[in-house]
Amino acid sequence: MDWTTFFIFLHVLLMAFWLGADMGTYYSAQLILNREYTPPQRAVLARVLQGVDIFPRLAMTLIIPTGMTIAYNKGWAPIGVPWLIVIWAVGVVWAWVVWNSHRPTAPEWGKKLHGIENVWNYVLLALVIIALIVSLSAGELFPDNWLRLKIALYGVTVIILIVINFMFKPFGPAFARLITEGSTPEVEDTITSLLNRGKPWIWTIWGIVVVNTALGLFKPIF
């Protein structure tokens, strides 16, 4: 088996899951805004949203390990096998945290992992920035500009994830009030405002996923 081709296939598949599932999450969110649905119906839609949302989150955790494996096999990044093992170990642990904290059937202990994940997002962003600085200054870590741009755009998605996590903190309590107390103008306005404010950030992520897929496939020289 050509393992490089296998990892390219897996990498592209993760991109497809990321984009497709994220669109499903977005559509579910728009249905939740429909005030004609009863609170129990909207609770079901929220559960569907959470169930679909797990897939782009998982894709984000494994994009880096698969991408770095391809870069290693293709000679695009001078990293050794020990570093690949570390990258895969971190990716798998991150995926485990996401699975046990974000899925609708996540255990109570898993929900406590949100804090760890939030800290990791900042650490990951710092690692991306450091990698880009080293690459730009030394020109050895990621010598190709298309790969640098690809990694930089991934860093932007991490920033967006941090912003969205912070922005949507009021959503949970507001939605809980909707389910327990029923629809009120105050609750509806809060939910609608949050979801509408999140739209540009979500659209930006879609664009980044498309651009990054194109960069990986076409590898433009600039």
C-alpha positions, 0 to 999 in steps of 0.5 A, spaced: 500 500 500 502 507 498 501 510 505 502 517 502 496 516 498 492 513 504 494 519 508 492 524 502 485 520 502 484 521 509 486 528 509 482 530 504 476 526 507 477 530 514 476 536 510 470 534 507 467 532 513 469 538 516 466 542 511 459 538 510 458 537 517 459 544 519 454 546 514 449 541 517 450 544 524 449 551 521 442 549 518 440 546 524 442 552 528 437 556 523 432 551 524 432 552 532 431 560 530 424 558 528 419 560 533 414 556 530 417 550 533 415 548 540 421 548 545 421 540 545 422 540 538 427 545 538 431 541 544 431 535 539 434 540 533 439 542 538 441 535 540 442 534 532 446 540 532 450 537 537 451 530 534 453 533 527 458 538 530 462 533 533 464 531 526 468 538 524 471 538 531 474 531 530 476 533 523 480 539 526 484 534 531 486 530 526 488 534 520 494 536 523 497 529 524 495 527 517 497 533 514 504 533 517 505 525 515 504 527 508 509 533 509 514 528 512 513 523 507 513 528 501 519 531 504 516 538 505 517 538 512 524 536 515 521 533 521 523 526 524 519 520 526 519 521 533 516 528 532 510 525 528 509 520 534 508 526 538 504 529 533 499 523 532 499 522 540 497 529 541 492 529 536 489 522 538 488 525 545 485 531 543 480 527 539 479 523 545 477 530 549 473 532 544 469 526 543 468 525 551 466 532 552 462 535 546 457 529 543 450 529 546 451 523 550 458 525 553 458 523 560 458 528 566 466 527 567 467 529 560 464 535 560 469 538 565 474 537 560 472 543 556 477 547 560 482 543 558 480 544 551 480 551 552 487 552 554 489 547 549 486 552 543 491 557 546 497 553 546 495 550 539 495 557 537 502 559 540 505 553 537 502 555 530 505 562 531 512 559 533 512 554 527 511 560 522 516 565 525 521 559 525 519 557 518 519 565 515 526 566 519 530 560 518 526 558 511 527 550 513 521 548 517 516 549 512 520 552 506 514 552 501 510 558 501 503 554 500 504 550 506 506 556 510 499 559 508 496 553 509 498 552 516 497 560 517 490 559 515 489 553 520 491 558 525 486 563 523 481 557 524 484 556 531 483 563 533 475 563 530 474 557 535 477 561 541 472 567 539 466 562 538 467 559 544 467 566 548 462 569 544 457 563 545 458 562 553 451 566 554 447 561 549 447 555 553 443 558 559 439 562 554 437 556 551 436 552 557 431 558 559 427 557 553 426 549 554 424 550 561 421 557 561 418 557 554 419 562 549 420 570 551 422 576 547 428 576 551 430 569 550 429 569 543 433 575 542 439 573 545 439 566 541 437 570 535 443 575 536 448 570 538 447 565 532 447 571 527 453 574 530 456 567 529 455 567 521 460 571 519 465 567 523 462 560 520 462 562 513 470 564 514 471 557 516 468 554 510 472 559 506 478 557 509 477 549 509 476 550 501 482 554 500 486 550 504 484 544 500 485 547 494 492 549 496 494 542 498 492 539 491 494 545 487 500 547 491 501 554 487 508 557 487 508 564 489 
